[in-house]
Amino acid sequence: MDTPTLTDLPVFADVEAASRRIAAEAVRTPLIRVFDRPEGRLFVKAECLQRTGSFKFRGAFNRLSMIPESQRAPGVVACSSGNHAQGVALAARILGMPATIVMPEDSPVIKVANTRDYGAEVVFYDRATEDREAIAEEIRAARGATFVHPYDDPGIIAGQGTAGLEIVQQLAEMGLRPDAVLASASGGGLTAGVSLALEALTPDCAVHTCEPAGFDDHARSLASGERLSNALKTGSVCDGLLANMPGHRTFAINSRTVTSGVAVTDEEALAAVAFAARRLKIVLEPSGAIGLAAILNGKIPLEGRTVVVIGTGGNIDDAMLGRALGL
């Protein structure tokens, strides 16, 4: 698989190119006004309404579109707990490529079912004891397929960055500029792409990563200036945010562009899921609600600013949604 040399980091021009590349397939998701008060404005970028139910479709379709026609027949292989899986599966189906996804055995049922429904083959692994990238590499080598990394790939990062480009455009249509943007962080691909767009268009905008408590490798890595790992591999309702450490490329970007990172408890994430359902009438999974949780619990103050939270995904099992709603 690809060993990053960090000489091929994406730049804002790649985000702009990705925006053109995915325009015919991706949704320009709404920017929902949560409240507009003297103490500040809060918006949610509803990526739960993106195709496949998460922002991951952006990066997946961009990256797969970049594969030359002559190399598409063997298909693609990816690793994912569910949202990248679905994005790659649908993008592959649209582009006429076979897809195989290596997924944890404890992935939410809805994410596994949707990945299969989009036409991909699913190969399970044990998150605690097995190396998913080693499994994916074995499959890739045997089939001659293209490996599509969930976050540490220039095409993926640029594709995710289109969400940041849209945030700036949508706020400008209201006569506003973002003062802060909060993004859920696992491997850091969304944060890296979005921060590239913000750096180019609104350089004074603060960017914050949001992670589950106990899995705050970005916050710790940003504070220390080096990539740090998590002690645990599993153990949070935020199943999509359990990457062990920031990516090589993503950290090279985020260490320059991100202001700080915050951590949110499972209880706070579930409360934010309930808030989104009851007040905003949108369905977020815990991983997708974690930025909203950070604001609702005062971890990033509004202070008279315009703040945008990216509601990254809405692929939540019925039981987990019921738990959040206290049913």
C-alpha positions in Angstrom: 0.0 0.0 0.0 0.9 3.7 -0.3 3.6 4.9 2.1 3.2 8.7 2.3 6.2 10.8 1.4 4.3 14.0 2.2 5.3 15.4 -1.1 1.8 14.9 -2.5 -0.3 16.8 0.0 -3.5 18.2 -1.5 -3.9 21.9 -1.7 -7.0 24.2 -2.1 -6.9 23.8 -5.9 -7.5 20.1 -5.4 -10.6 20.8 -3.3 -11.9 23.1 -6.1 -11.2 20.3 -8.7 -13.0 17.8 -6.5 -16.0 20.1 -6.2 -16.3 20.1 -10.0 -15.7 16.4 -10.2 -18.4 15.4 -7.8 -21.0 18.1 -8.7 -23.2 15.9 -10.7 -23.5 13.2 -8.0 -23.0 14.7 -4.5 -25.7 16.6 -2.7 -25.1 20.3 -1.7 -26.3 19.6 1.8 -28.3 22.3 3.7 -26.8 24.6 6.3 -29.4 24.5 9.1 -29.7 27.5 11.4 -29.9 26.1 15.0 -30.2 29.5 16.7 -29.3 33.1 16.2 -28.8 34.8 19.5 -26.9 37.7 20.9 -24.3 35.3 22.2 -23.7 33.8 18.8 -25.1 32.1 15.7 -24.9 28.3 15.3 -25.4 26.3 12.1 -25.3 22.6 11.3 -24.0 21.5 8.0 -26.3 18.5 7.5 -24.1 15.9 5.9 -26.4 13.2 7.3 -28.5 14.2 4.2 -25.6 13.5 1.8 -25.9 10.4 -0.4 -25.2 7.2 1.7 -26.0 9.3 4.8 -22.6 10.8 5.4 -19.9 13.2 4.1 -17.8 10.2 3.1 -19.5 9.9 -0.3 -17.7 13.2 -1.3 -14.2 11.8 -0.9 -15.1 8.4 -2.2 -16.6 9.5 -5.4 -13.8 12.0 -6.0 -11.1 9.4 -5.4 -12.7 6.7 -7.5 -13.3 9.1 -10.3 -9.5 9.7 -10.4 -8.8 6.0 -11.1 -7.9 5.7 -14.8 -10.4 3.7 -16.9 -7.7 1.2 -17.7 -7.3 0.4 -14.0 -10.9 0.1 -13.0 -11.7 -3.5 -13.9 -10.1 -5.1 -10.8 -12.1 -2.8 -8.6 -11.3 -1.2 -5.3 -10.7 -2.4 -1.7 -11.3 -0.2 1.4 -11.3 -0.5 5.2 -14.2 1.1 7.1 -16.4 0.9 10.2 -19.3 1.9 7.9 -19.5 5.4 6.4 -16.5 5.2 4.1 -17.7 1.7 3.3 -21.0 3.0 2.0 -19.4 5.9 0.2 -17.0 3.7 -1.7 -19.6 1.0 -2.4 -22.0 3.5 -4.0 -19.3 5.4 -5.9 -18.0 2.1 -7.2 -21.5 1.1 -8.4 -22.0 4.4 -10.1 -18.6 4.1 -11.9 -19.0 0.4 -12.7 -16.3 -1.0 -10.5 -16.5 -4.0 -8.1 -15.8 -3.1 -4.4 -14.7 -5.1 -1.4 -14.9 -3.5 2.1 -13.1 -4.8 5.2 -15.4 -4.0 8.1 -15.2 -4.6 11.9 -17.5 -7.3 13.2 -19.1 -4.8 15.6 -20.1 -2.4 12.8 -23.7 -1.1 13.2 -26.0 -3.4 11.4 -27.4 -0.6 9.2 -24.0 0.3 7.9 -23.2 -3.3 6.9 -26.6 -3.8 5.3 -26.3 -0.6 3.3 -22.8 -1.4 2.2 -24.1 -4.7 0.8 -27.1 -3.1 -0.7 -24.9 -0.7 -2.7 -23.3 -3.8 -4.2 -20.0 -4.2 -2.3 -18.6 -7.5 -0.8 -18.0 -7.2 3.0 -15.1 -9.0 4.7 -15.3 -8.8 8.5 -12.4 -8.5 11.0 -11.9 -8.3 14.8 -11.2 -4.7 15.6 -9.4 -5.6 18.8 -7.1 -8.3 17.5 -6.7 -8.0 13.7 -5.0 -5.5 11.3 -7.6 -4.4 8.8 -5.0 -2.9 6.5 -3.1 -6.1 6.3 -6.3 -7.9 5.4 -7.1 -5.3 2.8 -3.6 -5.5 1.3 -3.9 -9.3 0.9 -7.1 -8.8 -1.0 -5.7 -6.0 -3.1 -2.6 -7.9 -4.1 -4.6 -11.0 -5.0 -7.0 -9.1 -7.3 -4.9 -6.2 -8.5 -7.4 -3.8 -7.1 -6.9 -0.2 -6.0 -6.8 0.4 -2.3 -8.8 3.5 -1.2 -7.7 4.7 2.2 -10.5 6.0 4.4 -8.7 9.3 5.2 -5.0 9.5 4.4 -5.3 9.8 0.6 -5.0 13.1 -1.3 -8.2 12.4 -3.4 -10.2 11.6 -0.3 -9.0 14.7 1.6 -9.8 16.9 -1.3 -13.2 15.4 -1.8 -14.1 15.9 1.9 -12.9 19.5 1.6 -15.8 20.3 -0.7 -18.0 20.4 2.5 -15.9 23.3 3.7 -16.1 25.1 0.4 -19.9 24.8 0.5 -20.0 26.2 4.1 -18.2 29.3 3.0 -20.5 29.7 0.0 -23.7 29.1 1.9 -22.8 31.6 4.6 -21.8 34.2 2.1 -25.3 33.9 0.6 -26.6 35.0 4.0 -24.0 37.8 4.2 -22.0 35.9 6.9 -18.5 34.4 7.3 -17.6 31.5 9.6 -15.7 32.3 12.8 -15.3 28.7 13.8 -16.0 25.3 12.2 -16.2 22.0 14.2 -15.5 18.7 12.6 -15.6 15.1 13.9 -12.2 13.5 13.6 -11.2 9.9 13.2 -8.2 9.8 10.9 -8.6 13.5 10.1 -9.5 13.5 6.4 -12.6 15.7 6.8 -10.8 18.1 9.0 -7.8 18.3 6.7 -10.0 18.9 3.6 -12.3 21.4 5.2 -9.4 23.3 6.8 -7.7 23.6 3.4 -10.8 25.3 2.1 -11.2 27.6 5.1 -7.5 28.5 5.1 -7.8 29.7 1.5 -11.2 31.5 1.8 -11.5 32.6 5.4 -8.0 32.4 7.0 -9.2 33.8 10.3 -11.7 31.0 10.9 -10.8 28.7 13.7 -11.0 24.9 13.1 -11.6 22.5 15.9 -11.5 18.7 15.9 -14.1 16.8 18.0 -13.5 13.3 19.3 -14.9 10.8 21.8 -13.4 10.9 25.3 -10.6 8.4 25.5 -10.1 8.5 21.8 -8.8 12.1 21.5 -5.6 11.3 19.6 -6.0 14.5 17.5 -6.4 16.8 20.4 -3.3 15.3 22.1 -1.3 15.2 18.9 -2.1 18.8 18.1 -1.1 19.9 21.6 2.2 17.9 21.5 3.1 18.5 17.9 3.5 14.9 17.0 1.2 12.0 16.1 0.1 10.1 19.2 -2.1 7.0 19.4 -5.0 5.9 21.6 -4.6 3.3 24.3 -7.9 1.7 23.4 -9.2 0.4 20.0 -12.9 0.1 20.9 -15.3 1.2 23.6 -17.3 4.3 22.4 -20.8 4.7 20.9 -19.0 6.9 18.3 -18.0 3.8 16.2 -16.9 6.0 13.3 -14.3 7.9 15.3 -12.0 5.1 16.6 -9.0 5.4 14.3 -5.9 4.8 16.4 -4.0 7.9 15.5 -4.0 10.8 12.9 -2.9 10.0 9.4 0.5 11.0 8.1 -1.0 13.4 5.5 -3.9 14.5 7.6 -1.7 15.5 10.5 0.8 17.3 8.2 -2.1 19.5 7.2 -4.0 19.7 10.4 -1.0 20.5 12.5 -0.8 23.7 10.5 -4.5 24.6 10.0 -6.3 23.4 13.1 -6.8 25.6 16.2 -7.4 22.9 18.8 -9.3 19.7 19.6 -11.9 18.8 22.2 -13.3 15.6 23.5 -17.0 14.6 24.2 -18.4 11.9 26.4 -20.7 9.2 25.0 -23.5 10.6 27.2 -23.0 14.1 25.7 -22.9 12.6 22.1 -26.2 10.7 22.7 -27.8 13.9 24.1 -26.8 15.7 21.0 -28.4 13.0 18.8 -31.6 13.5 20.8 -31.3 17.3 20.4 -30.9 17.0 16.6 -33.9 14.7 16.3 -36.2 16.8 18.5 -35.1 20.3 17.7 -33.6 20.2 14.2 -35.7 17.2 12.8 -32.6 15.5 11.5 -31.1 12.1 12.4 -27.5 12.1 13.4 -25.4 9.1 14.6 -23.3 9.7 17.7 -20.1 10.2 15.6 -22.0 12.7 13.5 -23.4 14.6 16.5 -20.2 15.0 18.4 -19.4 18.5 17.2 -22.9 19.6 18.2 -22.4 18.0 21.6 -19.2 20.1 22.0 -21.1 23.3 21.5 -24.1 22.3 23.6 -21.8 21.5 26.5 -19.7 24.7 26.2 -16.5 23.1 25.1 -16.2 25.7 22.3 -17.9 28.9 23.3 -19.9 30.9 20.8 -18.9 34.4 22.1 -20.9 36.4 19.6 -19.4 34.4 16.7 -20.8 32.5 13.7 -20.1 28.8 14.3 -20.7 25.9 12.0 -20.8 22.2 13.2 -20.6 19.5 10.6 -23.2 16.9 11.3 -21.1 14.3 9.6 -23.4 11.3 9.3 -26.8 9.8 10.2 -26.3 6.0 9.9 -27.6 5.0 13.3 -29.2 1.7 14.3 -32.7 1.8 15.6 -31.6 0.6 19.0 -29.0 3.3 19.4 -31.5 6.0 18.3 -33.9 4.7 20.9 -31.2 4.8 23.5 -30.5 8.4 22.7 -34.2 9.3 22.8 -34.7 7.4 26.1 -37.1 4.9 24.5 
